[in-house]
Amino acid sequence: MTAGQHPVGGAVRQPADETPLPAVSIRRHAISYLLVRMTGILLAILVCGHFIIMHFANDVAATNASFIARRWSHGLWIGWDALMLAAALLHGGIGTGAVLADYTAGRRRRVARAGLAALTAALFAYGALVIVRGAGS
Amino acid sequence: MSIAQTLFVAALGLLVLALIAFTGVVVVSARRVDGGAYLTWGLARRVVMSRADRGELNRWAFYAHRISGMAIFAFLALHIVDVSLYSFSRSLYDNVHYLYGTIPVRVLECGLWFAILFHTLNGLRLLVIDVADMGRDTAARVLLGITAFTIAAGIAGSLMILVPGLS
C-alpha cells in the first residue's frame, strides 16, 4: 500500500480547510503506486517461482555453488535473477519508503529516506555486479 | 563454525530481532492511530455476526502485509550478500550456504514461505480491489479465502522444507 492511502482502503480525504496536495506530490504518488503494482505482478511470478524451484523442486541443501554455476550458464536464469533483483529492490524500496513515512517526520524522515535510497541503490549495484561476474565465468 | 558462518548467523539473528521490534512498532502505532487493538475474542463473534464489520479484517490484513513485506525485504538484503560470496570464492559460498540446510534456518525458511504467500496473494487482492472495483463484502470474502490458502499451502510447503525426502 502506497503512502497517502488509508489502511482500510481508499485515498485519504483532504479536509476542506486544508490546502490540497501539490500536483508534483500527486504525480509522485501515482508513479510509485503504478511501480509497486507492476513490479508486484512480476514478483508474484518471479519470487514464488524462485522459492518453488529452490525449496520444493530441489532441496535447499543441494543448491550449492555447482548448482549456481549450472544455472547461470543459461540466459533464462540470468535474466530471471537480474529482473527479480531489480523488481524486488524497486518494490521493496518504495514499500519501505511508505512505511518510513508513516513512522517518521521532518528531518528524520528525509535522513531515513536518503539512507534507504542509498542502501537500495548499493544492493542493486552489488547484486548486478555479482550476476554479471557469475554469468561471465 | 567459520567466521563467515558466524557472521551469517549473527545477521540472521539481528534480522529476526529487528522484525520483532518492527512488529512492536506497528502494534503500538495501531493502538494509537487506529483506536486500539481489536484482536480480542469478540473479533470472532463480530466476523460471524455482521457482514459490514468484516471490513475491520482489512485493517489486520494491512498490518500483516506490512510486517510480511518488511520480513521479505530484510531477508532480500541478507540474501543478496550471501549469494555474492559466490563471486569471491565457491567454497566460501558453499560454507555459508550449508547453513540453509540446517534445521533452525529451515524453520525460518518456513516463516519466509508463509510471508511470501500472504504478501503475494494479499497484494494481488489489493490490485483487484482497485481494478475491478470490488465491494467491501467481496473483498472480505477474498481475504478469508487467501488466508485459508496461505495456511494450507504454507503448511504443505513447510512439510516439504522440513522433511527433504518429501519433494
Interface residues (C-beta under 8 A of the other chain):
Chain A: M1 P7 V8 G9 R37 G40 I41 L43 A44 V47 C48 F51 H55 F56 A57 N58 D59 V60 A61 T63 N64 A65 S66 I68 A69 L85 A88 L89 G92 G95 T96 V99 D102 Y103 L119 L123 Y126 G127 L129 V130 R133 G134
Chain B: V25 S29 D34 G55 N58 R59 F62 Y63 H65 R66 G69 M70 I72 F73 L76 A77 I80 V81 V83 S84 Y86 S87 R90 S91 Y93 D94 H97 Y98 Y100 G101 R106 E109 L112 W113 I116 T120 G123 L124 L126 L127 I129 A139 G157 M160 I161 P164 S167
